[in-house]
Amino acid sequence: MPTFATRFLGCKVSFADAQAVRERLLADGHVEAAEADADVVVVNTCCVTREAVSKSRQAVSRAARTAGAVYVSGCASNLDGAFDGVARNVVVMRAIGDAAAEAIAGDVGAIGCVQADHRLERVRAFVRIQDGCSFACSFCVIPLVRGATRSRTAGAVLAEVRRRVAQGHREVVLTGVNLGCFRDRAARVTLAGLVREAGSLDGLERLRLSSIEVNHLDRELVAAVRETPTVSPHLHVPLQSGDDGVLQAMGRRYTAGQYLARLEPLADLNLTSDVIVGYPGEEEQAFRATLDVVERAGLTRVHVFPYSPRPGTRTAARDTVPAAVKRERSARLRALSDELCRRRWAGKVGGVDRVLVDRPGRGYGDDYTPWLVDAPVGELVRARATGVSAEGVLAVAA
């Protein structure tokens, strides 16, 4: 019987895309297998950095050595030349999301009329509510490969959340390329309204937002996050730089002061972020401003991305900061991030939280803080914090 495997690289949207392919192939009667044993392998790729494209190519090449056919989908599949010269058994699908799932399933072909509802292989479910981006940050290739912003209907999103809950998921993460752009104009539902409705569905124990731009943190959304009991007190708010000159060159639509002002009332939440290090023209003083804003904003975990020129962007031909400087600055920022995490984690010692155990000995609290606790995978348990390690809060079942 034909077998398949799926894998993804990159963000939560990429995972949701890969999951759509997986569910479609299962519904068509195909059997899931380990990648090394699969007849068909689907690799959902990423192109947000040069390294991401390189890793995507490596994943495709590895799969092509053992699989009869390898399908390439996702962001990098739409990047011209990204997969030139790949093996003959590799099919590059210039499609993303549901369109990729439909195209791959059509090419592979159904082998049975199997309509079973298959549980996701992860403890938490990722539900894509929006795709694409209509903004034009100078460094970002995503609008070129995923297109303009577009939203699913609120009804479709809520139906999927109900299905994920019925499958046994305790937590659902709403995800998208630019989450705050979600709009169901026909139903007059904004992201805030969707959060309230999804968070109130029977059986859902935790709802979380994947990432939100600071410009979209308006009073309505903040109120929805605070007032809906199932919503995680965690927000991931990209910063990219703490220097106004760099932010302007990036095409970001806020200043460092505006970023800080929006986050100031949310200091009790766990706030995480993204930062680009070594953007063209970034001087030491500008980088120090970023360190200052990260600390003043009360951020904990910071995802650090050394700048990488992306084809088709306004800065594609610019890369002025030496690689060694990027590495050194990245290390300093990661060290600060580690310090800020440990400060927040230390404040939890002696307290109790609900932890969703998503792998042996590990899980995440309600505010998406990592906890290390011995409990069954898939369970939502009460845990008492006993200490702090480099990996998270040490705890015992309460």
SVG drawing of the C-alpha trace seen along z (x, -y; Angstrom):
<svg xmlns="http://www.w3.org/2000/svg" viewBox="-22 -57 56 59">
<polyline fill="none" stroke="black" stroke-width="0.4" points="0.0,0.0 1.5,-3.4 3.0,-5.3 3.9,-8.9 5.6,-11.3 5.4,-15.0 7.8,-17.4 7.9,-21.2 10.6,-23.9 10.0,-27.3 7.0,-28.8 3.6,-27.7 2.0,-28.6 4.4,-26.2 3.3,-23.5 -0.4,-24.2 0.3,-23.9 2.1,-20.6 -0.7,-19.4 -3.3,-20.2 -1.4,-17.9 -1.1,-15.2 -4.8,-15.1 -5.7,-15.2 -3.5,-12.2 -4.8,-10.2 -8.3,-11.0 -7.5,-9.7 -6.4,-6.3 -2.6,-6.7 -0.7,-5.3 1.7,-7.5 5.2,-6.1 8.6,-7.2 10.3,-9.5 13.0,-6.9 10.4,-4.3 7.9,-6.4 7.1,-6.1 6.1,-9.8 7.6,-12.6 6.2,-16.1 8.6,-18.8 6.9,-22.1 9.7,-24.7 10.8,-28.1 12.6,-31.0 12.6,-33.7 16.4,-33.6 19.2,-32.3 19.8,-29.6 16.2,-28.5 16.4,-27.9 19.6,-26.0 18.0,-23.8 15.0,-23.3 17.2,-22.1 19.0,-19.8 15.8,-18.3 14.6,-17.7 17.9,-16.2 17.8,-13.7 14.2,-12.7 15.0,-12.2 17.6,-9.5 15.0,-7.1 11.5,-8.2 10.0,-7.4 8.7,-10.9 9.3,-14.1 6.9,-17.0 8.2,-20.5 5.6,-23.0 5.6,-26.1 7.3,-29.5 10.6,-28.4 8.8,-26.5 7.6,-29.9 11.1,-31.4 12.6,-31.5 15.6,-29.2 15.5,-27.9 15.3,-24.3 17.2,-24.4 19.2,-21.2 17.3,-19.0 16.9,-15.2 14.5,-14.0 12.1,-12.5 11.5,-15.9 8.3,-17.8 8.3,-21.5 4.7,-22.6 4.4,-26.4 1.6,-26.4 1.0,-27.1 -1.6,-26.2 -4.8,-24.5 -3.9,-24.9 -0.7,-22.9 -2.7,-20.2 -5.1,-20.0 -2.4,-19.9 -0.3,-17.2 -3.2,-15.0 -4.4,-15.3 -1.0,-14.3 -0.5,-11.4 -4.1,-10.2 -6.6,-8.7 -6.5,-5.0 -9.7,-4.7 -12.8,-6.5 -11.5,-7.0 -13.2,-9.9 -11.9,-9.2 -11.1,-12.1 -7.4,-11.8 -6.0,-13.3 -3.0,-15.6 0.3,-14.1 1.0,-17.1 -0.6,-17.9 -1.6,-21.4 -3.3,-22.2 -2.4,-25.1 -5.4,-26.6 -4.5,-29.0 -7.0,-31.9 -5.2,-34.3 -2.5,-34.1 -0.4,-36.5 0.7,-40.1 0.0,-43.3 2.7,-45.3 6.2,-45.9 8.9,-45.6 12.2,-46.1 13.8,-42.9 10.8,-40.5 10.2,-38.1 7.0,-36.6 4.6,-38.9 6.3,-37.9 5.8,-34.1 2.5,-34.1 0.7,-37.0 -1.6,-39.7 -3.4,-39.3 -6.6,-37.2 -8.7,-35.7 -10.7,-32.6 -14.3,-33.1 -15.0,-33.1 -17.3,-30.2 -14.7,-28.1 -12.2,-28.9 -14.6,-28.1 -15.6,-24.8 -11.9,-23.8 -11.4,-24.7 -14.3,-22.6 -12.9,-19.7 -9.5,-20.0 -11.1,-20.0 -13.1,-16.9 -9.9,-15.2 -8.6,-15.7 -6.5,-18.8 -6.3,-20.8 -4.7,-23.8 -5.4,-25.6 -3.0,-28.2 -4.5,-30.7 -1.8,-31.4 -1.3,-33.4 1.3,-35.4 0.0,-38.7 -2.6,-37.7 -3.9,-41.1 -5.1,-41.5 -7.8,-38.9 -11.2,-40.2 -14.4,-38.5 -16.2,-41.5 -19.3,-39.7 -19.8,-38.5 -18.3,-41.7 -15.8,-39.7 -12.4,-41.1 -9.5,-39.2 -10.8,-40.3 -14.2,-39.0 -12.8,-35.7 -10.7,-35.3 -13.7,-35.8 -15.8,-33.3 -13.1,-30.7 -12.1,-31.0 -15.6,-30.4 -16.1,-27.1 -17.1,-24.1 -14.2,-21.8 -11.3,-24.2 -9.0,-24.6 -6.4,-27.0 -6.3,-29.4 -3.2,-31.2 -2.2,-33.7 1.0,-32.8 2.2,-36.3 0.8,-39.8 2.2,-43.0 2.4,-45.8 0.3,-48.1 -2.6,-45.6 -2.5,-45.6 -5.6,-47.8 -7.8,-48.1 -10.4,-45.7 -7.9,-42.9 -6.2,-43.5 -9.6,-43.3 -10.4,-40.1 -7.1,-38.5 -7.6,-39.6 -11.4,-38.9 -11.5,-35.4 -10.5,-32.9 -9.1,-30.3 -6.8,-32.8 -3.1,-32.4 -1.6,-35.4 1.2,-35.4 1.8,-37.6 4.6,-37.3 5.1,-40.8 7.9,-41.2 10.3,-44.2 12.9,-43.7 15.0,-46.7 15.0,-49.1 16.5,-51.9 14.2,-54.4 16.5,-54.9 16.7,-51.1 13.0,-50.7 12.3,-53.4 14.8,-51.8 13.1,-48.4 9.7,-49.9 8.3,-49.1 5.3,-51.2 6.2,-52.2 8.9,-53.8 10.7,-52.2 8.8,-54.6 5.4,-53.5 6.4,-49.9 7.2,-50.4 4.0,-52.4 1.8,-49.6 3.5,-47.0 3.7,-48.9 0.1,-48.0 0.8,-44.4 3.8,-44.0 2.0,-41.2 1.8,-39.0 4.7,-36.9 5.9,-38.9 8.2,-37.4 9.6,-38.8 11.6,-38.6 14.7,-40.8 16.8,-41.1 20.5,-41.6 22.9,-43.3 20.4,-44.9 22.2,-47.0 23.5,-50.2 23.0,-49.0 25.8,-50.6 26.8,-49.6 24.8,-52.4 21.6,-51.2 22.2,-47.7 22.6,-48.9 19.3,-50.7 17.8,-47.3 19.2,-45.8 17.8,-48.6 14.3,-48.3 14.2,-44.5 14.9,-45.0 12.6,-48.0 9.8,-46.2 10.0,-43.3 10.5,-40.8 11.6,-37.2 12.4,-34.9 13.7,-36.7 14.1,-34.9 17.3,-36.3 17.7,-36.4 21.0,-37.6 20.1,-39.7 20.1,-37.7 19.4,-39.4 16.3,-38.0 15.8,-38.0 13.2,-40.4 13.3,-42.6 14.4,-46.3 17.6,-45.3 18.4,-42.2 21.7,-43.7 22.7,-45.1 24.5,-43.3 26.9,-45.8 27.4,-44.4 30.2,-41.8 29.2,-38.2 31.5,-38.2 29.7,-41.3 26.3,-39.7 27.5,-36.6 28.8,-38.7 25.7,-40.8 23.5,-37.8 25.3,-36.2 24.9,-39.3 21.2,-39.5 20.6,-35.8 22.5,-36.2 20.2,-39.0 17.2,-37.0 18.3,-34.1 18.8,-36.4 15.3,-38.0 13.8,-34.5 15.4,-33.4 14.2,-36.5 10.6,-35.8 11.0,-32.1 12.5,-32.8 9.4,-34.7 7.3,-31.6 9.2,-29.5 6.8,-28.3 3.7,-29.0 1.4,-26.7 0.4,-26.7 -1.3,-24.5 1.2,-22.8 0.3,-21.2 2.9,-18.4 3.8,-18.1 6.8,-15.8 8.4,-13.6 9.3,-15.7 8.4,-19.0 5.5,-21.3 4.3,-24.9 2.4,-26.9 -0.6,-29.0 1.6,-32.0 3.8,-29.8 6.7,-29.6 8.5,-26.2 8.2,-23.9 10.0,-20.7 7.7,-18.3 7.3,-14.5 3.8,-13.9 2.0,-12.0 2.4,-13.5 -0.8,-15.1 -2.1,-15.9 -2.9,-19.3 -1.5,-19.1 -1.1,-21.3 2.5,-21.8 4.4,-23.5 7.6,-25.4 10.6,-24.3 13.4,-26.0 14.9,-27.3 17.2,-25.7 18.7,-26.9 15.7,-25.2 12.8,-26.4 11.0,-26.1 11.7,-23.0 8.5,-21.6 6.7,-18.7 3.1,-17.7 0.9,-19.6"/>
</svg>
